[in-house]
Amino acid sequence: MINASKHINNDIMGKQKKKKEPMLTGKEIKKYTVWVGGTEITEHLVTYSMAKAFLDQYTSIGHKDVVISEYKRWAIY
C-alpha cells in the first residue's frame, strides 16, 4: 500500500509543487479611476482596493453602470 501522505505535495509527474507566494500586501499603485453613469467620480487616480470600494458602494445603492478604468499612458510616436 502506498503511503498517500508522501505524495500530497507532488504534482502529476511526481515533482515537488511550488509553494504559493502570498499576494502583494505592500503599497499599491494608484492607476485606477471610477466612472458612474458616464461621470468620473474620483478626482485623482486611486488604488484598485479603493476603486473596488467605490464600486461596491455605488452598486449597493442601486447604480448598475459603475466601471473601474485603468489609466494607461499614451505613447506618442
TIVEX-878173 format. One record per residue (C-alpha): residue in three letters; z, x, y. Coordinates in steps of 0.25 Angstrom, whole numbers, plus 2048, in hexadecimal, padded with zeros to 3 digits. Layout:
BEGIN
ALAZXY...
//
This chain:
BEGIN
MET800800800ILE7FC80580EASN807807818ALA8027FE823SER80B80482ELYS80481182EHIS7F780A831ILE7FB80183CASN7F780B848ASN7EA80E841ASP7DC808844ILE7D280483AMET7CD813838GLY7DC817836LYS7DD81F843GLN7E981E84BLYS7E8814856LYS7E9818864LYS7F681286CLYS7F2809877GLU7F580E884PRO7FD80588EMET7F57FF899LEU7F68058A7THR8028028AEGLY80180B8BALYS7FA8088C7GLU7EF7FE8C6ILE7E28008CFLYS7E07F68DALYS7D27F28D8TYR7D27E28D6THR7D17D68DFVAL7D37C88DCTRP7CA7BC8E0VAL7CE7AD8E0GLY7C37A38E4GLY7BA7AE8EATHR7C57B38F3GLU7CB7C18F1ILE7DA7BF8F1THR7DE7CE8F1GLU7DE7D58FEHIS7DD7E38F7LEU7DA7E88E9VAL7E57E58DFTHR7E87EA8D1TYR7E47E28C4SER7F27DD8C2MET7F37D88D0ALA7E57D18CFLYS7E97CB8C2ALA7F67C58C8PHE7ED7BF8D3LEU7E47B98C9ASP7F07B38C1GLN7F67AE8CETYR7E97A78D3THR7E57A18C5SER7F379C8C3ILE7F27938CFGLY7E478E8CBHIS7D97978D0LYS7CE7998C6ASP7C67A38CEVAL7CE7AF8CEVAL7C77BC8CCILE7CC7CB8CBSER7C27D48D0GLU7C27E38CETYR7BE7EB8DBLYS7B37F68D8ARG7AE7FF8E2TRP79F7FE8E4ALA79780B8E3ILE78C80C8EETYR7818158EA
//
